[in-house]
Amino acid sequence: MTAQTAEIVRVGADPFRAHLGMLLDRTGLPWPVLAFLADVEPVLVRDLLFGDRGRRLSELPLSAAQSLFALDEQRVRASAHRWLPSRQTRADLTQLLADGFPPASLARYCRLTPTELRCLLGAPRCLELTALLARSARLQYAALHPHAGRVRAAR
């Protein structure tokens, strides 16, 4: 490796902000789900959409821009038909419930009925979209409740 540092190529953010806005409008999904589907850091997507302390993000790394641009409605729709092992999703949902997330609200956020949520807690598989919604719920709940999900000391 040389002593030179590789410079990250950056591109203007506006077209990608518009693309994500269109996907959010058309799908009705929370923004973290799109970040996870595009395999882009959620904080980058949040800053792209909402700004960072009032400042709009003007540029993105090229790799993130390419990943966001490659995300389309077809990929989003496909996530509602692809089955995955549910171990991590069950863990996310169990932790959210243990932290006090109301079960009916969690089911609604994950686009499930309360009965489907209860069944999922013991199911070996779930849809990719359900897994992404559970991750999204966990991310957003943690932002609102910073001490949620931490291991509590034994009494």
Contacts in CASP RR format, 6 or more apart in sequence:
PFRMAT RR
TARGET T0000
AUTHOR 0000-0000-0000
METHOD contacts of the structure
MODEL  1
MTAQTAEIVRVGADPFRAHLGMLLDRTGLPWPVLAFLADVEPVLVRDLLF
GDRGRRLSELPLSAAQSLFALDEQRVRASAHRWLPSRQTRADLTQLLADG
FPPASLARYCRLTPTELRCLLGAPRCLELTALLARSARLQYAALHPHAGR
VRAAR
8 61 0 8 1.000
8 62 0 8 1.000
9 61 0 8 1.000
9 62 0 8 1.000
10 59 0 8 1.000
10 60 0 8 1.000
10 61 0 8 1.000
10 62 0 8 1.000
11 59 0 8 1.000
11 60 0 8 1.000
11 62 0 8 1.000
11 65 0 8 1.000
12 58 0 8 1.000
12 59 0 8 1.000
12 60 0 8 1.000
12 65 0 8 1.000
13 48 0 8 1.000
13 56 0 8 1.000
13 57 0 8 1.000
13 58 0 8 1.000
13 59 0 8 1.000
13 60 0 8 1.000
13 65 0 8 1.000
15 69 0 8 1.000
16 48 0 8 1.000
16 60 0 8 1.000
16 65 0 8 1.000
16 68 0 8 1.000
16 69 0 8 1.000
17 48 0 8 1.000
17 49 0 8 1.000
17 57 0 8 1.000
19 68 0 8 1.000
19 69 0 8 1.000
19 71 0 8 1.000
20 31 0 8 1.000
20 34 0 8 1.000
20 45 0 8 1.000
20 48 0 8 1.000
20 49 0 8 1.000
20 68 0 8 1.000
21 49 0 8 1.000
23 29 0 8 1.000
23 34 0 8 1.000
23 71 0 8 1.000
23 72 0 8 1.000
23 73 0 8 1.000
23 76 0 8 1.000
24 31 0 8 1.000
24 34 0 8 1.000
24 49 0 8 1.000
26 73 0 8 1.000
27 34 0 8 1.000
27 73 0 8 1.000
27 76 0 8 1.000
29 76 0 8 1.000
29 133 0 8 1.000
30 109 0 8 1.000
30 133 0 8 1.000
30 136 0 8 1.000
30 140 0 8 1.000
31 42 0 8 1.000
31 45 0 8 1.000
31 46 0 8 1.000
31 49 0 8 1.000
32 42 0 8 1.000
32 45 0 8 1.000
32 46 0 8 1.000
32 132 0 8 1.000
32 135 0 8 1.000
32 136 0 8 1.000
32 139 0 8 1.000
32 140 0 8 1.000
33 76 0 8 1.000
33 129 0 8 1.000
33 132 0 8 1.000
33 133 0 8 1.000
33 135 0 8 1.000
33 136 0 8 1.000
34 45 0 8 1.000
34 71 0 8 1.000
34 76 0 8 1.000
35 41 0 8 1.000
35 42 0 8 1.000
35 44 0 8 1.000
35 45 0 8 1.000
35 46 0 8 1.000
36 42 0 8 1.000
36 132 0 8 1.000
36 135 0 8 1.000
36 136 0 8 1.000
37 71 0 8 1.000
37 75 0 8 1.000
37 76 0 8 1.000
37 79 0 8 1.000
37 132 0 8 1.000
38 45 0 8 1.000
38 67 0 8 1.000
38 68 0 8 1.000
38 70 0 8 1.000
38 71 0 8 1.000
39 67 0 8 1.000
40 64 0 8 1.000
40 67 0 8 1.000
40 68 0 8 1.000
41 64 0 8 1.000
42 139 0 8 1.000
44 57 0 8 1.000
44 60 0 8 1.000
44 64 0 8 1.000
45 68 0 8 1.000
47 57 0 8 1.000
48 57 0 8 1.000
48 60 0 8 1.000
51 57 0 8 1.000
60 68 0 8 1.000
78 128 0 8 1.000
79 127 0 8 1.000
79 128 0 8 1.000
79 129 0 8 1.000
79 132 0 8 1.000
80 127 0 8 1.000
80 128 0 8 1.000
80 129 0 8 1.000
81 127 0 8 1.000
82 127 0 8 1.000
82 128 0 8 1.000
83 125 0 8 1.000
83 126 0 8 1.000
83 127 0 8 1.000
83 128 0 8 1.000
84 125 0 8 1.000
84 126 0 8 1.000
84 127 0 8 1.000
84 128 0 8 1.000
84 131 0 8 1.000
85 124 0 8 1.000
85 125 0 8 1.000
86 120 0 8 1.000
86 122 0 8 1.000
86 123 0 8 1.000
86 124 0 8 1.000
86 125 0 8 1.000
86 126 0 8 1.000
86 131 0 8 1.000
88 131 0 8 1.000
89 120 0 8 1.000
89 126 0 8 1.000
89 130 0 8 1.000
89 131 0 8 1.000
89 134 0 8 1.000
89 135 0 8 1.000
90 120 0 8 1.000
90 121 0 8 1.000
90 122 0 8 1.000
90 123 0 8 1.000
92 134 0 8 1.000
92 135 0 8 1.000
92 137 0 8 1.000
92 138 0 8 1.000
93 106 0 8 1.000
93 110 0 8 1.000
93 117 0 8 1.000
93 120 0 8 1.000
93 121 0 8 1.000
93 134 0 8 1.000
94 121 0 8 1.000
95 138 0 8 1.000
95 148 0 8 1.000
95 149 0 8 1.000
96 106 0 8 1.000
96 134 0 8 1.000
96 137 0 8 1.000
96 138 0 8 1.000
96 141 0 8 1.000
97 103 0 8 1.000
97 106 0 8 1.000
98 149 0 8 1.000
99 141 0 8 1.000
99 145 0 8 1.000
99 148 0 8 1.000
99 149 0 8 1.000
100 148 0 8 1.000
101 137 0 8 1.000
101 141 0 8 1.000
103 114 0 8 1.000
103 117 0 8 1.000
103 118 0 8 1.000
104 114 0 8 1.000
106 117 0 8 1.000
106 137 0 8 1.000
107 113 0 8 1.000
107 114 0 8 1.000
107 116 0 8 1.000
107 117 0 8 1.000
109 133 0 8 1.000
109 136 0 8 1.000
109 137 0 8 1.000
110 117 0 8 1.000
110 130 0 8 1.000
110 133 0 8 1.000
110 134 0 8 1.000
110 137 0 8 1.000
111 129 0 8 1.000
111 130 0 8 1.000
111 133 0 8 1.000
112 120 0 8 1.000
112 130 0 8 1.000
120 126 0 8 1.000
120 130 0 8 1.000
141 148 0 8 1.000
142 148 0 8 1.000
142 149 0 8 1.000
END
